[in-house]
Amino acid sequence: MVFGIAMFLVLLLFGVQVIFSLYARSVVTSVAYEGARTVAGFDASERRAAATGTVTGQMRSRLGQFGEERLHVEWNLSNPDVVVLRVTAELPTLLPLLAGDGSALSTIDRSFEIRTEEFKSP
């Protein structure tokens, strides 16, 4: 009986962890894509480079405490035609078995490559 209850609780915690992980991945992906798209929208590479700090701050702000403490952002603007953004984050885990092992449930790693836009008059 006790084993059954313990197994039920472990499966319940695992289900909650999966749901939380999917939600966090969705939100981080959305915020990061929007940030990369915003930086790619600037017309000069110097303005793009200057905007990365502001956009990074906006991304962290939108994610709240999670963004301030757990989000790592890397910009690559070496190619003037492409903005590359890589975001990684460590998710808090509910199950001690998943803590610190770098499993797919405890880590978010996303990369975005957005082409820059140039206005050409007709």
N, C-alpha and C positions, 0 to 999 in steps of 0.2 A: 504494500500500500504506500509506504513512504517513498519507495523507489519510483513508483508511478507518479506521485505528486512532484517529486524532484525532477523527473524527466519532463513532465508537463511544463514546469517553470522554466527549465532550460530551453525548451522549444519555443515557449512564449517570448523569452528574452531574445532568442535568435531571430524570431519573426520581427520583433520591434527593431532590432539592430538592422535588419535588411531594409525595412521600411524607412528608417531614419537615414540610412546610407543612400538609398535611391533619391529621397527628397533632397538631401544635401548635394548630391551630384548634379541634380537638375538645376538647383539654384545657383551653384558655383559655375556651371556651364553657361547658364543664361547671362549671369553678370559678367563673366570673362569675355564671352563673345561680344556683348554690347560694348565693353571697354575696348576690345581690339578694333571693332568696327568704328568706334568714335575716333581713335587715334589714326586709323587709315583714312579717315575723311579729311584730315588736314592737308592743305595743298603743298606745303614745303617740308622737306625732311627736317629742317631746323625746328619748325613748329611742331612736327610730330614728336621729336625728341623732347621738347619742352613740355608737351602735353602728357607724356607718360607718367610723370609724378602726380599730376592732378588727377588723371584717370585712375591711377592706382589707389589714391586716397578715396576717390568716389566708390571704387569697387569694395574696398575694405569697409567703408561706411555703410554701404548697402547690405553687407553681410553681417554687420553688427559686431558683437564680441567675437564670434567665430572668425570673421575676417581679420580682426585686429590681432588675434592670438595665433591662428593656425594657418593662415593663407600665405603662401610664398609665391611671389610674382617675378617673372623674368621676361624682359622685353629684348627683342633682337631687331634692330633697325638697320643692319648692315647693308641690306639690299634696298635701294630707294623705291623699288616697285612693290615691295611686300612688307607687311608688318607681321612679325611672328611674336606670339604671346604664349608663354607656358605658365600654367598655374598648378601648384601642388598644395595639398592640404592634408592634414592628419585628422581623421574623424575620432571623436571620443567613442570608446567602446563600452558596451553594457556588459559584455561577457569577459571575464578575466582571461579566458582561454585565447581570445583574439587580441589582447593588449600587447602592443609592441612587436608583433611578428611580421608586420608589413603585409598582412593579407589583403586581398581585394576588398574586403569589407571595411578596412581601416584607413585606406589611402585613396585620395583623389589625385589623378594626374591627367591634365588636359592640355593639349596644344592646339593653337589656332593660327592659321596662316591666311591673312586677309590681303588681297591685292589693293593697292592704293588707287585712288581715282584722280583723274586730271580733267579739268574742264577745257574743252576745245571749242573755240567759237567757230561757227559755220562760215 
